[in-house]
């Protein structure tokens, strides 16, 4: 027996086809409450998967550190870009 088709609004982003992406995005909740709920869900998924585990490791914390390094590089890129072609002699 075949599975019944999943509604577009219930699909995950990775399951949406490229042609359906516009209509899938139109069904999302972009109100401040919806965005805050998405951030809370993402935080709880991350916390339960990488931080709140029985045998924890450095995986979750190293991902946060790598994110911080990339973000700080992006913030200071304009300053680094101007120093790139400067001659020091």
Buried (B, 14 or more C-beta within 10 A) or exposed (E): EEEEEEEBEEBEEEEBEEEEEEEBEEEEEEEEEEEEEEEEEEEEEBEEEBEEEEEEEEEBEEEEEEEEEEEEEEEEEEEEEEEEEEEEE
